[in-house]
């Protein structure tokens, strides 16, 4: 069973989620291309790992086997559902 759908920036650190939707229209063309390059797509497993020290930005996210840093405003466009433990 999966949990509620939340923006990626609201998923607890260390909690795994699965991408259910990405609001590409909320992102600029460069930001959307960057997320696609990093492997963000529906069905991908993601885990927020760390927050930056200033303004809690950027957000380090594990995407598959890679860890990437994205802005929290970009993470808000990524909708995830929590995965069972």
N, CA and C of each residue as an Amber inpcrd file, in Angstrom:
protein
   255
   0.8450000  -1.1750000   0.0000000   0.0000000   0.0000000   0.0000000
   0.8900000   1.2370000   0.0000000   0.4810000   2.2670000  -0.7090000
   1.2460000   3.4910000  -0.7770000   0.5620000   4.5790000   0.0200000
   1.3220000   5.6110000   0.3480000   0.7950000   6.7200000   1.1290000
   0.2010000   7.7880000   0.2430000   0.0190000   8.9450000   0.8550000
  -0.5490000  10.0870000   0.1520000   0.4440000  10.6440000  -0.8620000
  -0.0760000  11.3440000  -1.8300000   0.7660000  12.0010000  -2.8230000
   1.1560000  13.3700000  -2.2780000   2.4760000  13.6260000  -2.2430000
   3.0110000  14.8770000  -1.7150000   4.0980000  15.3960000  -2.6560000
   4.3810000  16.7080000  -2.5940000   5.5220000  17.2190000  -3.3600000
   6.8150000  16.6370000  -2.7820000   7.8070000  16.4310000  -3.6160000
   9.0760000  15.8500000  -3.1900000   9.7050000  16.6430000  -2.0480000
   9.5750000  17.9680000  -2.0540000  10.1960000  18.7620000  -0.9920000
   9.5210000  18.5640000   0.3670000   8.3720000  17.8840000   0.4120000
   7.6720000  17.6090000   1.6680000   7.9090000  16.1870000   2.1760000
   8.5910000  15.3590000   1.3980000   8.8910000  13.9910000   1.8050000
   9.9930000  14.0380000   2.8610000   9.8400000  13.3020000   3.9450000
  10.8100000  13.3040000   5.0350000  12.1660000  12.8130000   4.5540000
  13.2220000  13.4170000   5.1100000  14.5710000  12.9820000   4.7710000
  14.7310000  11.5010000   5.0780000  15.3220000  10.7760000   4.1530000
  15.5520000   9.3510000   4.3250000  14.3750000   8.4690000   3.9570000
  13.2160000   9.0650000   3.6780000  12.0250000   8.2970000   3.2880000
  12.0070000   8.1140000   1.7740000  11.7900000   6.9000000   1.3410000
  11.7160000   6.6370000  -0.0990000  10.3270000   6.9450000  -0.6280000
  10.3060000   7.4190000  -1.8490000   9.0460000   7.6730000  -2.5330000
   9.1750000   7.2890000  -3.9890000   8.0470000   7.2210000  -4.6550000
   8.0350000   6.9100000  -6.0780000   7.3580000   8.0750000  -6.7960000
   7.9880000   8.5670000  -7.8550000   7.4500000   9.6940000  -8.6120000
   6.1670000   9.2580000  -9.3100000   5.0820000   9.9970000  -9.0680000
   3.8140000   9.6890000  -9.7200000   3.4670000  10.7180000 -10.7930000
   4.0300000  11.9250000 -10.6730000   3.7680000  12.9590000 -11.6700000
   4.7980000  14.0710000 -11.5220000   5.0680000  14.7490000 -12.6290000
   5.9380000  15.9220000 -12.6170000   5.2200000  17.0200000 -13.3890000
   5.0740000  18.1780000 -12.7530000   4.4310000  19.3160000 -13.3980000
   5.4800000  20.0600000 -14.2150000   5.7300000  19.5680000 -15.4340000
   6.7670000  20.1480000 -16.2740000   6.4850000  21.6140000 -16.5790000
   5.2160000  22.0170000 -16.6130000   4.8770000  23.4070000 -16.9260000
   5.2790000  24.3610000 -15.8070000   5.5190000  23.8380000 -14.5970000
   5.9370000  24.6730000 -13.4700000   7.4390000  24.9420000 -13.4930000
   8.1430000  24.2810000 -14.4040000   9.5950000  24.4150000 -14.5000000
   9.9760000  25.1460000 -15.7780000  11.0730000  25.8650000 -15.7220000
  11.6120000  26.4690000 -16.9330000  12.1680000  25.3740000 -17.8350000
  12.4240000  25.7150000 -19.0630000  12.9050000  24.7290000 -20.0260000
  14.2350000  24.1110000 -19.5760000  15.1530000  24.9240000 -19.0740000
  16.4610000  24.4210000 -18.6300000  16.3180000  23.5180000 -17.4120000
  15.4600000  23.9220000 -16.4670000  15.2550000  23.1140000 -15.2610000
  14.6190000  21.7750000 -15.5980000  13.6400000  21.7850000 -16.4930000
  12.9780000  20.5420000 -16.9020000  13.9840000  19.6070000 -17.5790000
  14.8230000  20.1590000 -18.4470000  15.8280000  19.3460000 -19.1290000
  16.8120000  18.7620000 -18.1210000  17.1910000  19.5450000 -17.1220000
  18.1230000  19.0760000 -16.0920000  17.5200000  17.9150000 -15.3000000
  16.2530000  18.0460000 -14.8880000  15.6160000  16.9560000 -14.1360000
  15.5130000  15.6970000 -14.9940000  15.1700000  15.8600000 -16.2540000
  15.1010000  14.6920000 -17.1480000  16.4680000  14.0360000 -17.2920000
  17.5080000  14.8690000 -17.4190000  18.8760000  14.3570000 -17.5370000
  19.2710000  13.5530000 -16.3030000  18.8140000  13.9720000 -15.1380000
  19.1260000  13.2720000 -13.8880000  18.2670000  12.0340000 -13.6750000
  17.3050000  11.7830000 -14.5670000  16.5140000  10.5610000 -14.4750000
  15.1610000  10.7130000 -13.8160000  14.7330000  11.9440000 -13.5430000
  13.4060000  12.1370000 -12.9570000  12.3540000  11.8070000 -14.0070000
  11.4760000  10.8740000 -13.6640000  10.3880000  10.4790000 -14.5390000
   9.3870000   9.7030000 -13.6850000   8.1820000   9.5270000 -14.1870000
   7.1780000   8.7640000 -13.4410000   7.6750000   7.3460000 -13.1950000
   7.4500000   6.8630000 -11.9760000   7.8260000   5.5120000 -11.6090000
   9.1990000   5.3840000 -10.9720000  10.0070000   6.4400000 -11.0200000
  11.3620000   6.3870000 -10.4720000  11.3220000   6.5080000  -8.9530000
  12.1780000   5.7460000  -8.2830000  12.3060000   5.8110000  -6.8300000
  13.2230000   6.9710000  -6.4550000  12.8010000   7.7830000  -5.4850000
  13.5830000   8.9250000  -5.0150000  13.6110000   8.9360000  -3.4910000
  14.7110000   9.4580000  -2.9410000  14.8580000   9.5880000  -1.4960000
  15.5470000  10.9040000  -1.1890000  14.8710000  11.8460000  -0.5090000
  15.5540000  13.0690000  -0.0890000  16.5750000  12.7180000   0.9960000
  17.8220000  13.1860000   0.8240000  18.8980000  12.7960000   1.7280000
  19.3550000  13.9120000   2.6660000  19.5630000  15.1150000   2.1360000
  20.1200000  16.2090000   2.9200000  19.5370000  17.5340000   2.4620000
  19.5180000  18.5030000   3.3890000  19.1200000  19.8670000   3.0630000
  20.3440000  20.7640000   3.1270000  20.3840000  21.7570000   2.2700000
  21.4740000  22.7250000   2.3060000  21.3950000  23.5850000   3.5520000
  22.5030000  24.1990000   3.9490000  22.5500000  24.9560000   5.1990000
  21.8130000  26.2950000   5.1620000  21.7990000  26.9500000   4.0260000
  21.1820000  28.2730000   3.9320000  19.8200000  28.1880000   3.2740000
  18.7860000  28.5010000   4.0010000  17.4450000  28.4480000   3.4440000
  16.9970000  27.0520000   3.1080000  17.7580000  26.0580000   3.6120000
  17.4420000  24.6490000   3.3920000  17.4240000  24.3010000   1.9050000
  18.2310000  25.0280000   1.1480000  18.3570000  24.8050000  -0.2880000
  19.8310000  24.6120000  -0.6010000  20.2420000  23.7350000  -1.4740000
  19.4480000  22.8140000  -2.2650000  19.0790000  21.5570000  -1.4790000
  18.3110000  20.7320000  -2.1080000  17.8870000  19.4550000  -1.5470000
  18.6580000  18.3570000  -2.2790000  19.3910000  17.5260000  -1.5310000
  20.0970000  16.3940000  -2.1310000  19.1170000  15.2300000  -2.2030000
  18.9460000  14.6760000  -3.3990000  17.9710000  13.6150000  -3.6330000
  18.6600000  12.4310000  -4.2840000  18.4360000  11.2530000  -3.7380000
  18.9300000  10.0300000  -4.3620000  17.9060000   9.6150000  -5.4180000
  18.3680000   9.5090000  -6.6610000  17.5270000   9.1040000  -7.7900000
  18.1720000   7.8490000  -8.3620000  17.5420000   6.7180000  -8.1200000
  18.1850000   5.4680000  -8.5060000  19.4480000   5.2910000  -7.6810000
  20.6020000   5.1830000  -8.3370000  21.8730000   5.0230000  -7.6260000
  22.6590000   6.3230000  -7.5430000  22.1230000   7.4000000  -8.0700000
  22.8130000   8.6790000  -8.1280000  22.2050000   9.6620000  -7.1260000
  23.0360000  10.5180000  -6.5360000  22.5400000  11.5850000  -5.6770000
  22.7650000  12.9110000  -6.3790000  21.6950000  13.7150000  -6.4890000
  21.7670000  14.9980000  -7.1780000  21.2330000  16.0880000  -6.2660000
  21.6510000  17.3120000  -6.5250000  21.1620000  18.4620000  -5.7760000
  20.1970000  19.2420000  -6.6610000  19.0030000  19.5020000  -6.1190000
  18.0200000  20.3100000  -6.8580000  17.4490000  21.3620000  -5.9220000
  16.9510000  22.4190000  -6.4860000  16.3050000  23.4620000  -5.6870000
  14.9850000  22.9440000  -5.1450000  14.6440000  23.4100000  -3.9580000
  13.3670000  22.9940000  -3.3480000  12.1960000  23.4320000  -4.2270000
  12.3140000  24.5850000  -4.8720000  11.2260000  25.0470000  -5.7460000
  11.0240000  24.0850000  -6.9190000  12.0820000  23.4540000  -7.3900000
  11.9580000  22.4710000  -8.4670000  11.4120000  21.1570000  -7.9150000
  11.8190000  20.8120000  -6.6940000  11.3250000  19.5800000  -6.0630000
   9.8140000  19.6520000  -5.8400000   9.2820000  20.8660000  -5.6670000
   7.8320000  21.0320000  -5.4770000   7.0370000  20.5910000  -6.6950000
   7.6470000  20.6200000  -7.8690000   6.9540000  20.2230000  -9.1020000
   6.8930000  18.7010000  -9.2550000   7.6630000  17.9920000  -8.4290000
   7.7140000  16.5280000  -8.4980000   6.7880000  15.9620000  -7.4210000
   5.7590000  15.2430000  -7.8410000   4.8000000  14.6510000  -6.9060000
   5.1630000  13.1800000  -6.6800000   5.2270000  12.7920000  -5.3980000
   5.6390000  11.4330000  -5.0580000   4.6340000  10.7980000  -4.1080000
   4.6700000   9.4880000  -4.0670000   3.9030000   8.7410000  -3.0840000
   4.9090000   7.9360000  -2.2780000   4.6670000   7.8090000  -0.9940000
   5.6090000   7.0900000  -0.1510000   5.5560000   5.5990000  -0.4500000
   6.7100000   4.9620000  -0.2670000   6.8080000   3.5390000  -0.5020000
   6.7680000   2.8180000   0.8310000   6.1860000   1.6360000   0.8580000
   6.1650000   0.8800000   2.1200000   7.5730000   0.5000000   2.5460000
   7.7810000   0.4190000   3.8630000   9.1060000   0.0710000   4.3980000
   9.4180000  -1.3870000   4.1480000
